Amino acid sequence: MTRGLRAALAGCLLSGALILLAAGRAWADVSYPDRPRTVSGTALVGSLGTWGLVALAGVVAVAATKRWGRILVGGALAAAGSTVVALTASAIRDAELRVLDDAILRRVTVVPTDVDLTLWPYVTLAAGALLAATGVLVAARGPRWAGLSARYDAPAERPATDADLWAALDRGEDPTA
């Protein structure tokens, strides 16, 4: 296994695990007059879990594909990573508005007084950037890496030879059937 392939597999695995981990953590500490509350990453960006699973599926896809398939997988991983970065950056930028919208939709009667972001949105931002970089690496270098071994593939059926046809006649079988 080449260093590039190992780096791509590790990049997909690490970014996927970080995205899934960070999605469930508290992204914002919200101060209300009555008591503090936290808002998770999934509440701010609902599709993070899906993108984390896409990154983990990239581990299998990179290992299982060859040449053109790796270019397509790399493009998909780069797009997924870019999407995670864009969604997370938007959530960081608009965190106060999203918390306020969530409070209005839940009909909370008190308005939040302060919203402080935790470390987790920035971890997700870094994980998305890692996934995008991994996708670029796979698309650029992946076609040169070795694929899965054909050692365990089903043996190819070889065409019948004249000797096989005569052997079938000797056994009393009709080789034309």
C-alpha positions in Angstrom: 0.0 0.0 0.0 1.5 3.3 -1.0 1.8 6.3 1.3 -0.8 8.3 -0.7 -3.4 5.6 -0.4 -2.8 5.3 3.3 -3.1 9.0 3.7 -6.3 9.1 1.7 -7.8 6.3 3.8 -6.7 7.9 7.0 -8.1 11.3 5.8 -11.5 9.9 5.1 -11.6 7.9 8.3 -10.4 10.8 10.5 -12.6 13.5 8.9 -15.7 11.3 9.0 -15.2 10.4 12.6 -14.6 14.0 13.6 -17.7 15.2 11.7 -19.9 12.6 13.3 -18.4 13.3 16.8 -18.7 17.0 16.5 -22.3 16.9 15.1 -23.6 15.6 18.4 -21.6 17.9 20.7 -22.7 21.4 22.0 -21.8 24.0 19.4 -23.2 27.0 21.2 -23.7 27.9 24.9 -26.9 30.0 25.0 -27.6 32.3 27.9 -31.3 32.7 28.7 -32.5 34.8 31.6 -33.9 31.8 33.4 -31.1 29.3 32.7 -28.3 28.5 30.3 -28.8 26.0 27.5 -26.7 24.4 24.8 -27.3 23.9 21.1 -25.8 20.9 19.3 -24.3 20.9 15.9 -27.1 18.8 14.5 -29.6 21.5 15.6 -27.6 24.1 13.7 -26.7 22.0 10.7 -29.0 19.1 10.3 -27.2 17.2 7.6 -23.8 16.9 9.3 -24.4 13.2 10.2 -25.0 12.4 6.5 -21.8 14.1 5.4 -19.8 12.2 8.1 -21.2 8.9 6.8 -20.2 10.0 3.2 -16.7 10.5 4.5 -16.6 7.1 6.1 -18.0 5.5 3.0 -15.1 7.1 1.1 -12.8 4.7 2.9 -14.4 1.8 1.2 -14.9 3.6 -2.1 -11.3 4.6 -2.4 -10.1 1.1 -1.6 -12.5 -0.6 -3.9 -12.2 1.5 -7.0 -9.5 1.9 -9.7 -8.5 4.6 -12.2 -11.6 6.5 -13.4 -13.6 5.3 -10.4 -11.1 7.0 -8.1 -11.3 10.2 -10.0 -15.1 10.2 -9.5 -14.8 9.2 -5.8 -12.2 11.9 -5.2 -14.5 14.5 -6.8 -17.4 13.4 -4.7 -15.2 13.5 -1.5 -13.9 17.0 -2.4 -17.5 18.2 -3.0 -18.7 16.7 0.3 -15.8 18.3 2.2 -16.5 21.7 0.6 -20.2 21.3 1.5 -19.3 20.6 5.1 -17.0 23.7 5.2 -19.7 25.9 3.6 -22.5 24.7 5.9 -20.3 25.0 9.0 -19.0 28.5 8.1 -22.6 29.6 7.6 -23.6 28.2 10.9 -20.7 29.9 12.6 -21.5 33.2 11.0 -25.3 33.0 11.6 -25.3 31.1 15.0 -27.1 33.9 16.9 -29.8 34.1 14.2 -30.3 30.3 14.0 -30.6 30.1 17.8 -33.1 32.9 17.8 -35.1 31.3 15.0 -35.0 28.0 16.9 -36.3 29.8 20.0 -39.1 31.4 18.1 -40.1 28.1 16.4 -40.2 26.3 19.7 -42.2 29.3 21.1 -39.8 29.9 24.0 -41.1 33.0 25.7 -37.7 34.3 26.8 -35.2 35.6 24.3 -31.6 34.4 24.5 -29.2 37.1 25.9 -25.9 35.7 24.7 -24.6 33.0 22.3 -21.1 31.8 22.7 -19.6 29.3 20.3 -17.6 26.3 21.5 -14.7 24.6 19.9 -16.8 22.0 18.0 -17.8 24.1 15.0 -14.2 24.9 14.3 -13.3 21.2 14.6 -16.0 20.4 12.0 -14.7 23.2 9.8 -11.2 21.6 9.9 -12.6 18.1 9.3 -14.5 19.4 6.2 -11.3 21.0 4.9 -9.4 17.7 5.5 -12.1 15.8 3.6 -11.9 18.2 0.7 -8.1 17.9 0.6 -8.4 14.1 0.8 -10.8 14.2 -2.2 -8.4 16.3 -4.2 -5.6 13.9 -3.3 -7.7 10.9 -4.4 -8.7 12.5 -7.7 -5.2 13.7 -8.6 -3.1 10.7 -7.4 -5.6 7.9 -7.0 -5.6 6.5 -10.5 -1.9 5.5 -10.1 -2.5 3.6 -6.8 -2.9 -0.2 -6.8 -6.5 -1.5 -6.5 -7.9 -4.4 -4.7 -6.2 -7.7 -5.6 -8.0 -9.9 -8.1 -6.7 -13.0 -6.1 -10.1 -13.7 -4.6 -12.2 -13.0 -7.8 -14.1 -15.9 -9.3 -12.0 -17.7 -11.9 -12.8 -16.7 -15.4 -14.5 -19.4 -17.5 -12.2 -20.5 -20.3 -13.5 -21.3 -23.7 -13.9 -25.0 -24.6 -11.1 -26.5 -26.6 -11.2 -29.4 -29.0 -9.8 -31.7 -26.3 -12.7 -30.7 -24.0 -15.3 -31.5 -26.7 -13.7 -35.0 -27.4 -13.6 -35.7 -23.6 -17.3 -34.8 -23.4 -18.1 -37.3 -26.2 -16.0 -40.0 -24.5 -18.1 -39.5 -21.3 -21.3 -39.9 -23.4 -22.3 -36.2 -23.2 -23.5 -34.2 -26.1 -21.2 -31.2 -26.3 -23.6 -29.3 -28.6 -26.4 -29.2 -26.0 
